Amino acid sequence: MKNQSLSENLVYQRKLKGYTQEELSDKCTVAVRTIQRIEKGEVQPHLQTVKLLATGLEIDVDELLVLENPNEEVVERKWMLLIHGTPFFGLIFPLANVLVPLFIWVSKADDHKLYDEHGRAVVNFHATLNVLLIISLLMFFVLPGFNFIFTAAIFVFGIIVCLINISSALNKQTCKYPLSIPFLKNKTS
């Protein structure tokens, strides 16, 4: 698709200037055969070739290349990292594992469906972990000693699941938080 856009733009700009392929070749020192192949979409030219063609046509490079916003994917990855990584603050500050992702989810849920789904999953999972931790701490009165093993298991399980989901969210844009109670439900349900 990018080859076709570049080829269409090159043909359009060349004809707009009234140049033949040979005249453009003389102006930009790119071989006629190369110009022909680019216009047919047969090749993806080097950036240097595109710069030469733009100079020959007396236009900016971005008038030949249709660039998607390269920062969009980077920004999306940063938000995914933030959504899935901020629960680790809960290891330092009580309830931060729910409150920080909840704040991010509330502020970003309407911006992108992906942020809504992932934010909801993270908040549900960590709220579930907090409920389990409270139960395990209350078990001290019923089964002293056993509650420490249960509490440690919850912490380790939470950390492992978080690390797996950070990787999955950044690489595949998916996440799976098992055993989550759906405190925050989909708007459609």
C-alpha positions as CSV (number, residue, x, y, z in Angstrom):
1,M,0.0,0.0,0.0
2,K,2.9,2.4,0.8
3,N,4.5,1.5,-2.6
4,Q,1.2,2.3,-4.3
5,S,0.8,5.6,-2.5
6,L,4.3,6.7,-3.3
7,S,3.9,5.7,-6.9
8,E,0.6,7.6,-7.2
9,N,2.1,10.6,-5.6
10,L,5.2,10.5,-7.8
11,V,3.1,10.3,-11.0
12,Y,0.8,13.1,-9.7
13,Q,3.6,15.4,-8.8
14,R,5.6,14.7,-12.0
15,K,2.5,15.4,-14.2
16,L,1.6,18.5,-12.1
17,K,5.0,19.9,-12.9
18,G,4.6,18.9,-16.5
19,Y,7.7,16.7,-16.6
20,T,8.3,13.5,-18.5
21,Q,10.1,10.7,-16.8
22,E,13.2,11.7,-18.7
23,E,13.0,15.3,-17.7
24,L,12.6,14.4,-14.1
25,S,15.5,12.0,-14.4
26,D,17.7,14.9,-15.7
27,K,16.6,17.1,-12.8
28,C,17.2,14.7,-10.0
29,T,19.9,12.3,-11.3
30,V,17.7,9.2,-10.7
31,A,17.7,6.8,-13.6
32,V,14.7,6.8,-15.9
33,R,14.2,3.0,-15.3
34,T,14.2,3.6,-11.5
35,I,11.5,6.3,-11.9
36,Q,9.5,3.9,-14.1
37,R,9.7,1.1,-11.6
38,I,8.8,3.4,-8.7
39,E,5.8,4.7,-10.6
40,K,4.6,1.2,-11.3
41,G,5.0,0.3,-7.6
42,E,7.5,-2.4,-8.4
43,V,10.1,-1.2,-5.9
44,Q,10.3,0.6,-2.6
45,P,13.0,3.2,-3.1
46,H,15.6,4.2,-0.6
47,L,14.9,7.4,1.3
48,Q,17.8,9.0,-0.5
49,T,16.2,8.3,-3.9
50,V,12.9,9.8,-2.6
51,K,14.8,12.9,-1.4
52,L,16.4,13.2,-4.9
53,L,13.0,12.9,-6.6
54,A,11.5,15.5,-4.2
55,T,14.4,17.9,-4.9
56,G,13.9,17.4,-8.7
57,L,10.2,18.1,-8.3
58,E,10.9,21.1,-6.0
59,I,8.6,19.7,-3.3
60,D,9.0,18.4,0.2
61,V,9.6,14.7,0.8
62,D,6.4,14.4,2.7
63,E,4.4,15.3,-0.4
64,L,5.7,12.1,-2.0
65,L,5.5,9.8,1.0
66,V,2.3,9.2,2.9
67,L,3.6,8.6,6.4
68,E,1.5,7.1,9.1
69,N,2.0,8.6,12.4
70,P,5.0,6.7,13.7
71,N,4.5,8.1,17.2
72,E,1.0,6.6,17.5
73,E,2.3,3.0,18.1
74,V,5.0,4.3,20.5
75,V,2.4,6.2,22.5
76,E,0.1,3.2,22.6
77,R,2.9,1.0,23.9
78,K,3.7,3.5,26.6
79,W,0.1,3.6,27.7
80,M,-0.1,-0.2,27.8
81,L,3.1,-0.3,29.8
82,L,1.7,2.3,32.2
83,I,-1.7,0.5,32.6
84,H,-0.1,-2.9,33.2
85,G,3.0,-1.7,35.1
86,T,1.7,0.8,37.6
87,P,0.1,-1.9,39.9
88,F,3.6,-2.6,41.1
89,F,3.3,0.7,43.1
90,G,1.0,-1.5,45.3
91,L,4.1,-3.2,46.6
92,I,5.2,0.1,48.1
93,F,1.9,2.0,48.8
94,P,-1.2,0.1,50.0
95,L,-4.1,0.0,47.5
96,A,-1.9,1.8,44.8
97,N,-2.1,-1.4,42.8
98,V,-5.8,-0.6,42.3
99,L,-6.0,3.2,42.6
100,V,-3.3,4.1,40.1
101,P,-4.6,1.9,37.3
102,L,-8.1,3.0,38.1
103,F,-7.1,6.6,37.7
104,I,-5.4,5.8,34.3
105,W,-8.4,3.7,33.2
106,V,-10.9,6.5,34.1
107,S,-8.8,9.1,32.2
108,K,-8.0,6.9,29.1
109,A,-11.0,4.5,28.7
110,D,-12.8,6.8,26.2
111,D,-9.7,7.5,24.1
112,H,-9.2,3.9,22.9
113,K,-11.1,0.7,23.2
114,L,-7.9,-1.1,24.0
115,Y,-7.2,1.1,27.0
116,D,-10.7,0.5,28.2
117,E,-10.4,-3.3,28.0
118,H,-6.9,-3.5,29.5
119,G,-7.6,-1.0,32.2
120,R,-10.7,-2.8,33.3
121,A,-8.9,-6.1,33.4
122,V,-6.0,-4.7,35.4
123,V,-8.3,-3.0,38.0
124,N,-10.5,-6.1,38.3
125,F,-7.5,-8.4,38.8
126,H,-5.8,-6.2,41.4
127,A,-9.1,-5.5,43.3
128,T,-9.5,-9.3,43.4
129,L,-6.0,-9.7,44.7
130,N,-6.7,-7.1,47.4
131,V,-9.8,-9.0,48.5
132,L,-7.8,-12.2,48.7
133,L,-5.1,-10.5,50.7
134,I,-7.6,-9.2,53.2
135,I,-9.0,-12.7,53.5
136,S,-5.6,-14.2,54.0
137,L,-4.7,-11.6,56.7
138,L,-8.0,-12.3,58.5
139,M,-7.1,-16.0,58.4
140,F,-4.5,-15.3,61.0
141,F,-7.1,-15.6,63.6
142,V,-8.4,-18.9,62.3
143,L,-5.2,-20.6,61.0
144,P,-2.1,-18.8,62.4
145,G,1.0,-19.5,60.3
146,F,-1.0,-20.8,57.3
147,N,-2.0,-17.3,56.4
148,F,1.6,-16.3,55.7
149,I,2.0,-19.0,53.1
150,F,-1.4,-18.0,51.5
151,T,-0.4,-14.3,51.6
152,A,3.0,-15.0,50.0
153,A,1.3,-17.2,47.3
154,I,-1.0,-14.3,46.4
155,F,1.9,-11.8,46.1
156,V,4.0,-14.2,43.9
157,F,0.9,-15.1,41.8
158,G,0.1,-11.4,41.3
159,I,3.7,-10.5,40.3
160,I,4.0,-13.4,37.9
161,V,0.7,-12.6,36.2
162,C,1.6,-8.9,36.0
163,L,4.9,-9.6,34.3
164,I,3.4,-12.0,31.8
165,N,0.6,-9.5,31.0
166,I,3.1,-6.6,30.5
167,S,4.9,-8.7,27.9
168,S,1.7,-9.8,26.3
169,A,0.2,-6.3,26.2
170,L,3.4,-4.8,24.7
171,N,3.9,-7.5,22.1
172,K,0.5,-8.8,21.2
173,Q,-1.9,-6.2,22.7
174,T,-3.6,-8.9,24.7
175,C,-4.0,-9.6,28.3
176,K,-5.4,-12.4,30.5
177,Y,-5.9,-11.9,34.2
178,P,-7.2,-15.2,35.6
179,L,-9.4,-15.5,38.7
180,S,-10.6,-11.9,38.4
181,I,-13.9,-10.8,39.9
182,P,-15.5,-8.5,37.4
183,F,-16.0,-5.4,39.6
184,L,-15.9,-3.2,36.5
185,K,-18.1,-4.7,33.8
186,N,-18.2,-3.9,30.1
187,K,-20.6,-1.1,29.2
188,T,-22.4,-3.4,26.8
189,S,-23.1,-6.1,29.5
